[in-house]
Amino acid sequence: MKHADHYQNKGMFFSGQWHNGKDGERIAVTSPATEEILGEIPQASAADIAAAIDSASDGLRNMRKLTAWERSALLRKVAILVRERAREIGTLISEETGKPITQSLGEANASAEAIDWFADEARRIFGLSYESRVPGDRYLVNFDPVGIVATFTPWNMPVLLLARKLAPALAAGCAVISRPSNEAAGCTMALFQCFIDAGFPQGALNMLTGHPEIITNTLLAEPRIAKMSFTGSVPVGKQLIAQAAQTVKRVTMELGGHAPVIVHEDADIDAFVAAAVQAKFRNGGQICASPTRFYVHRSILDKVVAGLAERTRALRVGDPLRDETEVGPLATRKRRTAIEQLVDDAVDSGARLMAGGRKPDTMERGFYYLPTILAEVPAKARAMFDEPFGPMALVNGFDSVDDVIEEANSLPFGLAAYVYTRSLKLAHMTTDRLQAGVIGVNTFVASTAETPFGGMKESGFGREGGPFAIRDYLESKFINLSMPA
């Protein structure tokens, strides 16, 4: 096993120590590029989960002793450590998820930026003081940490998504219990080690690994846990919301998407094609904000489809640890099978296959699938309404702005959307009517540390990043200060 010692020396974290589990059950972590076992992680037992909850309860009390400036200084140290260890963290991301190393290094550094951002936000938790209706009295509004936070993160952006939950929670003064995905547990352990080494108090940080239903059901039933933050699929999100309601937990949900892209007739075609191919196939299309449904004005459709197909066929597919690789394997065999089925269904429905649509001939092992362009995809094709979380782009034409906006908004998802036009009037007209929490105009950059990220409709609620995210980890407390004369 390639990095067995990394997993063996870490595992789960609570009570200020790494643990390998009380029952001895282990779960293999598999390389999507070679299909070899990288190492094993422990399955949390009932005793482990109970110990993590008790640890977090102690951690919450310890966090309350820190001032905002002390929390800020600790987060700043974490960001420094993440940057120093970016190569180590990035390599683990690539080995566990198949993400090309250049993109994994970008994820590690973006995680440091998110942590830095919330280091600043920790010092900007401003309350209110204003006049009472009674002369001489005051109304005060203070903000307290919400309490213990449970975080659940997926494998596609394992380090960044965890950083965007840990950082605001700790900035607010909360304690955290995290369950990362089993597929990418090693890189999240490496991120956790940065928080530990920065010096957060005992119990502030806790991690459990293993089968999600065992851990999640226990944490969501626990009254001491006040909030849950989840990133994942819509069906699982709905289930967790229902469970969290039983103990009235606050929830932040960053769920799936099926991002439309509207390319108006005046768009810069060359700029669009270059940006679209890079954005669509970043991390093999396994990003919730990935552009998926491309609606191109019919007057430029043929030229755009030809350009997308040509650039897509030129992408370098290969070993995710090589700098020149642009597209690595999909993260799991299950994900590749799902993409194969969606592509086959679209072609059977009448779509034109313009690029990809199969496994690469040169890759005997690994969960590889060629970047795929499909044109004239019928509305009945499953990929048009089921999120195609993988390397496939669906390209159709449109004639009317009203019709294309209606089509773009027709699904229950509302995470991200994109618009390409040189007209400011068209940009405003389109973005004003699109139902999405994040919209890029002439860009596919959907998220930065300083901007709010989250969805509408069934894509969830709450925001991660930006000036509002920390509020989800705070409770407002009104104090009517009336002093005797």
FENNORLIN-V971342 format. One line per field, one symbol per residue. psi: psi as a letter, one per 30 degrees, with the letter a starting at -180 (. if undefined). burial: I if it has 24 or more other C-alpha atoms within 12 Angstrom, else O. Layout:
psi->???
burial->???
//
This chain:
psi->keheeeeefcclklhglkkgkfffklkkkkkfefglkeakllkkleeeeeeeeeeeeeeeeeeffkleeeeeeeeeeeeeeeeegeeeeeeeeeeefgkkeeeeeeeeeeeeeeeeefeefeghikalklklfkkflkkkjlklkfbkkkkklafeieeeeeefeeeeeeefgllkkkjlkefheeeeeeeeeeeeffgklkfekkkklakeeeeeeeeffjffkfkkkkkaleeeeeeeeeefffghkkkkjjallikljjjlfgljeeeeeeeeeeeegkhggikfgkkejjjkkffgeeeeeeeeeeeeffkjkakffkefkfkallfleeeeeeeeeeeeeeeffglkjfkbglkkffjfllhkkkkkkklhjlffkefffkjiiaikkjklllekeeeeeeeegflflhdllkkklfkeeeeeeeeffkikfkkkjglgjfklegkkklllbggallkklaffefffgkkkjkjjjjkk.
burial->OOIOOIIIOIIIIIIIIIIIIOOOOIIIIIIIIIIOOIIIIIIIIOOIIIIIIIIIIIIIOIIIOIOIOIIIIIIIIIIIIIIOIIIIIIIIIIIIIIIIIIIIIIIIIIIIIIIIIIIIIIIOIOOOOOOOOOOOOOOOOOIIIIIIIIIIIIIIIIIIIIIIIIIIIIIIIIIIIIIIIIIIIIIIIIIIIIIIIIIIIIIIIIIIIIIIOOIIIIIIIIIIIIIIIIIIIIOIIIOIIOIIOOOOIIIIIIIIIIIIIIIIIIIOIOOIIIIIIIIIIIIIIIIIIIIIIIIIIIOIIOOIIIIIIOIIIOIIIIIIIOOOIIIIIIIIIOIIOIIIIIIIIIIOOOIIIIIIIIIIOOOOOIIIIIIIIIIIIIOOIIIIIIIIIIIIIIIIIIOOIOOIIOIIIOIIIIIIIIIIIOOOOIIOOIIOIIIIIIIIIIIIIIIIIIIIIIIIIIIIIIIIIIIIIIIIIIOOOOOOOOOOO
//
